[in-house]
Amino acid sequence: MPNNVAFYGSHNGALVFQHHDKFIVVEAERFAHNKNLGFVQYRLCKHPRFVMEEILRFVENEYDIKNDFDTCIYTNTDVIYGQEKFFFEKYLNAKKHLCCLHHRAHASGTFYQSPFKEALIFSFDGGGSDGFFNVYTATRPGGVVEIKRHNLDLGFAYMIFGHYIDDISFERDLNIGNLVYSGKLMGLCGYGSVKPEWLPQFEHFYRSKPDGLNYKDLIKTLGDQIGIIFDTDNRVKDQLGRDIAATSQQAFENVFFHAVQPYIDLHPDLPICVTGGCALNVVLNTKLKHKVRTDVFVAPNSNDCGIAFGMMMDLLKPADAVDITYAGIPILDKYCLSELIESRWSVPADISTVADKLQAGNIIGVIRGNSEHGPRALGNRSILCNPSIPNMKDTLNSKVKHREWFRPFAPVVRLEDVSEYFEFEGESRFMSFYAPVRPEWREKLSSITHVDGTARLQTITREQNEWMYDLLTHFKAKTGVGVLLNTSFNVNGKPLLTTYKDALNMLDTTGLDYILTEQFLISKR
């Protein structure tokens, strides 16, 4: 079997190893426990060489993968400390080196995770080695073909409003804000109203391609046009800030649809893949899904953490869909559990007991198996609780997650039950779409119902995650409600956790009630 590796070194850096007929994904942030890290350039590890060496030791010990590869695939932007020599050439031994460009990798990674035999692909984000907003077609086994690069940077333009709105926690380092503001703005915009009189100016701002050098002049011009001062020392407060978020979201959608409509018209029967960091915008994804008459697929790792896998797929061009939902790293201190829980109360982790605890209103952090590949917890690194408990959203935001008050939480539901609780048909496996909560369930499920009456939905089948499916089955039998609240097992500013030690520390220092491992349900000390 081939022994290949793909390396992406900028923010959200990762390595993907081909191991027999499977793939192992090691994201730098999970290994070093610091969100959005890379090895070079943007969000650099403090000791990138050491982290790389540790990862290589880890995969050799865990999977018997030797640092002697047939092929190493890379992007052409990964230079460290100004050296001309590429970082990977020093640390990854390979017989052959291949380059795959940024958006091509996004497109390939998403397409080969999709069920489609052919597709139209839109890849857009804050920019990479081959542009900002690219359009592709793809076939199996032919691969992706670029058909257009648009000179639109919708990623930076969307993000920058988070720097000026008071509801959103301020990041003095814009490099950090650039990676965390967008998700917060998406949650906040539901509390605002679109101002139609502002839309032409906002759309012009989006088309002006703001970046790290010119954004201050462009956003000042926008402020002058709509009568608002954008100032980080006096950030826009209350409803006015929320209306800015809502209007910006609408402008973002308008500019996107104006760009993509000609390709949709040209290929009306092709299913669509959306990828790049902007594909994490579930509001846009859902409107696209409703607008077209074909299927829409968004992978769980559409942001830059998925580029390494996309490069691997661009090389291999598999005939069938590849599922890497749970291809992340295993629990790093898995052999230390007996020591860590020796002085704690614990019982066997049978599903009936877990369902009882959830029914009673307990909040449970789950750390089982390999982690998810991508920013969203899908059952293996999740915090679960009963969404019908009053004020559960506020409890989670203030006492567990320590994040802004307006941030919504996602429901997880069995695929066959989705239409019972939500106005939605079909699958939303990766929380890529939102759906209206049925009016008769909105009060009962208030903790997962956003201010606009919707929820960012995760559906699940038994084949996709047997344990989560069976837990939902037990919980519905006990409570009559076949929905759980599912949020990522981390605290604000940190990635999904990867060790029992960190999980137990969260148990002791936050409002969590229990930790669930493969073997045990564990309480506070």
C-alpha positions in Angstrom: 0.0 0.0 0.0 1.2 3.6 -0.7 2.6 5.5 2.3 1.6 9.2 1.7 1.4 12.3 3.8 -0.2 15.7 3.2 1.0 18.8 5.1 -0.8 22.1 5.5 1.2 24.5 7.6 -0.7 27.8 8.0 -3.4 28.5 10.5 -5.5 25.4 11.3 -2.5 23.4 10.1 -2.8 19.6 9.9 -1.1 16.5 8.6 -3.0 13.6 7.0 -1.4 10.2 6.8 -2.5 7.5 4.4 -2.4 4.3 6.4 -3.4 1.2 4.5 -7.0 2.0 3.4 -7.6 4.6 6.1 -6.6 8.2 6.8 -5.3 9.6 10.1 -5.7 13.4 10.6 -3.5 15.2 13.1 -4.6 18.9 13.6 -1.9 21.1 15.2 -4.4 22.8 17.5 -5.5 19.5 19.0 -2.0 18.3 19.5 -0.8 21.6 21.1 -4.2 22.5 22.7 -4.2 26.0 21.3 -6.9 27.0 18.9 -6.3 27.6 15.2 -2.5 26.8 15.3 -0.3 26.2 12.4 3.4 25.4 11.8 4.3 28.4 9.7 3.2 31.9 8.9 -0.2 32.5 10.5 -1.0 31.5 14.2 2.4 29.9 14.5 3.1 27.3 17.2 5.7 28.6 19.7 7.9 25.6 18.9 6.7 24.3 15.5 9.7 22.0 14.9 9.1 20.3 18.2 5.4 19.9 17.6 6.2 18.3 14.2 8.7 15.9 15.7 6.2 15.0 18.4 3.5 14.3 15.9 5.8 12.1 13.8 6.8 10.1 17.0 3.1 9.8 17.9 2.0 8.3 14.5 4.9 5.9 14.5 4.1 4.7 18.0 0.3 4.6 17.6 0.0 3.4 14.0 3.5 2.2 13.0 3.7 4.9 10.3 7.4 5.6 9.5 8.8 8.9 8.4 9.6 7.5 5.0 6.8 8.4 2.6 6.3 7.7 -1.1 4.7 11.2 -1.7 4.4 14.4 0.4 1.8 16.9 -0.8 2.0 20.5 0.3 0.8 24.0 -0.6 3.2 26.5 -1.9 2.8 29.1 0.9 4.3 27.2 3.8 7.6 28.9 4.4 9.0 29.2 7.9 11.0 32.0 9.5 11.7 33.5 6.1 13.8 30.6 4.9 13.6 29.6 1.3 13.7 25.9 2.3 10.2 24.6 2.9 9.4 23.4 6.4 8.2 20.0 5.4 11.3 19.2 3.4 13.3 19.3 6.6 11.0 17.1 8.6 9.0 14.9 6.2 11.1 12.4 4.3 9.5 11.6 1.0 10.6 10.2 -2.4 8.5 12.7 -4.2 7.0 16.1 -3.4 3.8 17.5 -5.1 2.1 20.9 -4.7 -1.6 21.4 -4.5 -3.1 24.9 -4.4 -5.3 26.1 -1.6 -8.7 26.3 -3.2 -8.1 23.2 -5.3 -7.5 21.3 -2.0 -10.7 22.7 -0.5 -12.6 21.7 -3.6 -11.1 18.2 -3.7 -11.5 17.5 0.0 -15.2 18.4 0.0 -16.1 16.7 -3.3 -14.5 13.4 -2.3 -16.4 13.4 1.0 -19.6 14.0 -0.8 -21.8 11.2 -2.3 -21.7 12.9 -5.7 -20.3 11.4 -8.9 -20.1 14.9 -10.4 -20.6 18.4 -8.9 -20.4 22.1 -9.2 -18.1 23.5 -6.5 -17.8 27.0 -4.9 -14.7 27.5 -2.7 -14.4 30.9 -0.9 -12.6 32.2 2.1 -10.1 34.9 3.2 -7.7 33.8 0.5 -5.0 31.3 -0.4 -2.3 30.6 -2.9 -4.8 30.6 -5.8 -7.2 33.3 -5.0 -10.2 34.0 -2.8 -13.4 32.8 -4.5 -13.0 30.0 -7.1 -15.5 27.9 -9.0 -14.9 24.3 -10.1 -16.6 21.4 -11.7 -15.6 17.8 -10.6 -16.1 14.2 -11.7 -15.1 10.8 -10.4 -12.4 9.8 -11.3 -11.4 12.8 -13.3 -11.1 15.2 -10.4 -11.7 19.0 -10.1 -11.4 21.4 -12.9 -11.1 25.2 -12.2 -13.4 27.3 -14.3 -13.3 30.7 -12.7 -11.5 32.8 -10.1 -13.5 35.8 -8.8 -11.7 38.8 -7.3 -13.9 38.7 -4.1 -12.6 38.3 -0.6 -15.9 37.7 1.3 -14.1 36.1 4.3 -12.3 39.2 5.5 -15.1 41.5 4.7 -17.6 39.4 6.8 -15.2 39.0 9.7 -14.1 42.6 10.2 -17.4 43.8 11.6 -16.8 41.6 14.7 -13.9 44.1 15.5 -16.4 46.9 16.0 -19.5 45.4 17.6 -19.6 45.5 21.4 -21.6 42.3 21.9 -18.7 40.3 20.5 -15.7 39.8 22.8 -12.9 42.0 21.5 -9.6 40.5 20.2 -6.9 43.1 20.1 -4.9 40.8 17.8 -6.8 40.9 14.6 -5.1 37.7 13.5 -7.0 35.9 16.2 -10.2 37.9 15.5 -10.0 36.9 11.9 -10.5 33.3 12.9 -13.1 33.6 15.6 -15.3 36.7 14.8 -17.3 35.1 11.9 -19.0 32.4 13.9 -20.0 34.9 16.5 -21.4 37.4 14.0 -23.5 34.6 12.4 -25.2 34.0 15.8 -25.6 37.7 16.6 -27.3 38.6 13.3 -30.4 36.7 14.3 -31.0 39.4 16.9 -30.7 42.2 14.4 -32.8 43.6 11.6 -31.6 44.2 8.0 -31.6 47.9 7.1 -32.5 48.0 3.4 -31.2 51.6 3.1 -27.7 50.3 4.1 -27.5 47.3 1.8 -26.0 49.1 -1.3 -23.2 50.5 0.8 -22.5 47.2 2.5 -22.5 45.3 -0.8 -20.1 47.9 -2.2 -17.9 47.3 0.8 -17.9 43.5 0.1 -17.0 44.1 -3.5 -14.2 46.4 -2.6 -12.1 43.5 -1.3 -11.0 44.8 2.1 -7.9 43.2 3.5 -5.5 43.7 6.4 -3.9 46.8 4.8 -6.9 48.8 3.4 -9.8 47.8 5.6 -9.7 50.9 7.9 -10.1 53.3 5.0 -12.9 51.2 3.5 -14.8 50.7 6.7 -14.5 54.4 7.5 -16.0 55.2 4.1 -18.9 52.8 4.8 -19.4 54.4 8.2 -19.5 57.9 6.7 -22.1 56.7 4.2 -24.5 55.1 6.8 -23.8 57.5 9.7 -21.9 55.2 12.0 -18.4 55.5 13.4 -16.5 52.3 13.4 -14.0 52.7 16.3 -12.5 49.9 18.3 -12.2 52.2 21.3 -16.0 53.0 21.2 -17.6 49.9 19.7 -21.1 49.9 18.4 -23.5 48.9 21.2 -26.9 47.2 21.6 -29.4 47.0 18.8 -27.4 49.1 16.4 -24.6 46.6 16.5 -27.0 43.7 16.0 -28.5 45.5 12.9 -25.0 45.9 11.5 -24.5 42.1 11.8 -27.8 41.3 10.2 -27.3 43.8 7.3 -23.8 42.5 6.8 -25.1 38.9 6.6 -27.6 39.9 4.0 -25.0 41.8 1.9 -22.7 38.8 2.1 -25.5 36.6 0.8 -26.4 39.0 -2.0 -22.8 39.3 -3.3 -22.4 35.5 -3.1 -25.6 34.7 -5.1 -24.8 37.4 -7.7 -21.4 35.7 -8.2 -22.6 32.1 -8.4 -26.0 32.4 -10.2 -24.5 32.2 -13.7 -22.8 28.9 -12.9 -26.0 27.5 -11.3 -27.9 28.5 -14.5 -25.2 26.9 -16.7 -25.2 23.6 -14.7 -28.8 23.4 -13.3 -28.7 19.6 -12.7 -25.3 19.3 -11.1 -25.3 18.9 -7.3 -23.4 21.6 -5.5 -20.5 21.5 -3.0 -19.7 24.5 -0.9 -16.3 24.8 0.8 -13.7 27.1 2.2 -14.0 28.9 5.6 -17.1 30.8 4.4 -18.9 27.4 4.0 -19.2 27.4 7.8 -22.0 30.0 7.4 -25.1 27.9 7.8 -27.4 30.7 7.0 -26.0 31.1 3.5 -25.8 27.3 3.1 -29.5 26.9 3.9 -30.6 29.7 1.6 -28.6 28.0 -1.2 -30.2 24.7 -0.4 -33.7 26.3 -0.7 -32.8 28.2 -3.9 -31.5 25.4 -6.1 -33.3 22.2 -7.2 -30.3 19.9 -6.7 -28.5 18.6 -3.6 -26.0 20.7 -1.6 -23.1 19.2 0.4 -20.9 20.9 2.9 -18.1 18.9 4.6 -17.5 19.2 8.4 -13.9 20.3 7.7 -14.5 22.9 5.0 -12.3 25.5 6.7 -8.5 25.3 6.4 -8.2 22.4 8.8 -9.4 20.3 5.9 -6.8 21.4 3.3 -4.3 18.6 4.1 -7.0 16.0 3.5 -8.1 17.8 0.3 -4.6 17.6 -1.0 -4.5 13.9 -0.3 -7.8 13.5 -2.1 -6.6 15.5 -5.1 -3.7 13.0 -5.4 -5.7 9.8 -4.9 -9.1 10.7 -6.6 -11.0 7.8 -4.9 -14.0 6.2 -6.7 -16.3 6.3 -3.7 -17.0 8.8 -0.9 -14.5 8.9 1.9 -15.9 9.3 5.4 -13.3 11.0 7.8 -15.9 12.4 10.3 -14.1 10.7 13.2 -10.6 10.4 11.7 -9.0 12.8 14.2 -6.5 11.8 16.9 -7.4 9.4 19.7 -7.3 10.4 23.4 -3.7 11.2 24.0 -3.5 10.1 27.6 -5.8 7.0 27.2 -3.5 4.9 29.3 -3.8 7.2 32.3 -7.5 7.0 33.0 -7.3 4.6 35.9 -4.9 6.9 37.7 -6.9 10.0 37.0 -10.2 8.6 38.3 -8.9 6.7 41.3 -10.3 9.2 43.8 -13.6 9.9 42.0 -17.0 8.4 41.9 -17.7 6.5 38.7 -20.1 3.8 37.3 -20.1 1.8 34.1 -21.2 4.0 31.2 -24.3 2.2 30.1 -26.7 4.2 27.9 -29.7 3.9 30.2 -27.8 5.5 33.1 -26.6 8.3 30.9 -30.1 8.9 29.6 -31.4 9.1 33.2 -28.8 11.7 34.1 -29.6 13.8 31.1 -33.3 13.6 31.9 -32.6 14.9 35.4 -30.9 18.0 33.9 -27.3 17.0 34.3 -24.7 18.3 31.8 -22.3 15.6 30.5 -19.0 16.0 28.6 -18.3 13.1 26.2 -14.8 12.0 25.4 -14.9 8.7 23.4 -12.9 7.3 20.5 -11.2 9.4 17.9 -12.0 13.1 17.7 -13.9 14.7 14.9 -12.0 16.2 12.0 -13.3 19.7 11.8 -14.4 22.5 14.2 -17.8 21.0 15.1 -18.4 18.3 17.8 -20.5 15.5 16.3 -20.7 13.1 19.3 -17.2 12.0 20.2 -16.1 15.3 21.8 -19.4 16.7 22.8 -21.2 18.3 25.7 -24.7 16.9 25.9 -27.7 18.0 27.9 -31.5 18.0 28.0 -32.8 20.8 25.7 -36.2 20.9 27.5 -34.6 22.1 30.8 -35.4 25.9 31.2 -32.5 28.3 31.0 -30.1 25.5 29.9 -28.7 27.8 27.2 -27.8 30.5 29.7 -26.3 28.0 32.1 -24.1 26.5 29.4 -22.9 29.9 28.1 -22.2 31.4 31.5 -21.1 28.4 33.6 -19.6 25.9 31.2 -18.5 27.4 27.9 -17.8 31.0 29.2 -18.9 32.7 26.0 -21.2 35.4 24.8 -24.9 35.4 25.9 -26.3 35.3 22.3 -24.4 32.2 21.1 -26.9 29.5 20.1 -26.6 25.7 20.6 -27.3 22.9 18.2 -29.7 20.0 18.5 -28.9 16.4 17.5 -31.7 14.1 16.4 -32.1 10.8 14.7 -32.6 11.2 11.0 -36.0 9.4 11.0 -37.2 11.9 13.7 -36.0 15.1 12.2 -39.4 16.2 10.7 -41.2 15.6 14.0 -39.4 18.5 15.6 -38.1 20.6 12.7 -39.4 21.9 9.4 -36.8 20.0 7.5 -36.5 17.0 5.2 -33.3 15.0 4.6 -29.9 14.9 6.2 -27.9 17.6 8.0 -25.2 15.3 9.4 -22.5 18.0 9.9 -24.5 21.0 11.3 -24.2 22.6 7.9 -27.8 23.9 7.7 -30.4 25.4 9.9 -34.1 24.6 10.1 -37.1 26.2 11.7 -38.1 24.4 14.9 -41.8 23.4 14.6 -43.9 26.0 16.5 -45.4 23.4 18.9 -41.9 22.4 20.0 -40.2 25.9 20.3 -41.1 26.4 24.0 -40.3 22.9 25.0 -37.0 23.0 23.1 -36.1 26.6 24.0 -32.5 25.9 24.7 -31.8 24.9 21.1 -34.2 27.3 19.5 -32.5 30.5 18.3 -34.1 33.9 18.6 -35.4 33.6 15.0 -37.1 30.3 15.7 -34.4 28.1 14.0 -31.7 25.7 15.0 -28.4 24.6 13.5 -29.3 21.0 13.0 -27.4 17.7 13.3 -29.0 14.5 12.1 -27.6 11.1 12.8 -28.1 7.5 11.8 -26.9 4.3 13.7 -24.4 3.6 10.9 -22.8 7.1 11.5 -22.5 7.0 15.3 -24.0 3.9 16.9 -23.6 5.1 20.5 -25.2 8.6 19.9 -28.1 7.0 18.0 -28.8 4.5 20.8 -28.6 7.3 23.4 -31.2 9.3 21.5 -33.4 6.2 21.3 -33.2 5.7 25.0 -33.7 9.3 25.8 -36.8 9.6 23.6 -38.3 6.4 25.3 -37.8 8.0 28.7 -38.8 11.6 28.0 -40.9 11.6 24.8 -38.3 14.0 23.4 -35.9 12.6 20.7 -33.6 15.6 20.8 -30.4 16.4 22.7 -28.5 19.6 22.9 -25.0 19.0 21.5 -22.1 21.5 21.8 -18.4 21.2 21.5 -16.4 19.8 24.5 -14.1 22.8 25.0 -14.1 26.1 26.7 -14.1 29.5 25.0 -10.8 30.0 23.1 -9.7 26.4 23.1 -10.0 23.6 20.5 -11.9 20.4 21.0 -10.1 18.6 23.9 -7.9 15.5 23.4 -7.0 14.3 26.9 -8.8 12.9 29.9 -6.8 15.3 32.0 -8.3 18.4 30.3 -11.8 16.8 30.4 -11.6 16.2 34.2 -10.2 19.7 34.7 -13.3 21.1 33.0 -15.4 18.9 35.2 -13.8 20.4 38.3 -13.7 24.0 37.2 -17.0 24.5 35.3 -20.7 23.7 35.6 -20.3 20.3 34.1 -21.8 17.5 36.2 -20.3 14.4 34.6 -17.6 13.1 32.2 -18.5 10.2 30.0 -15.7 7.9 28.6 -15.9 4.6 26.8 -16.0 2.8 30.1 -17.2 5.2 32.8 -19.6 7.9 33.8 -17.5 10.1 36.2 -18.6 12.7 38.6 -16.9 15.7 40.3 -14.4 14.9 43.1 
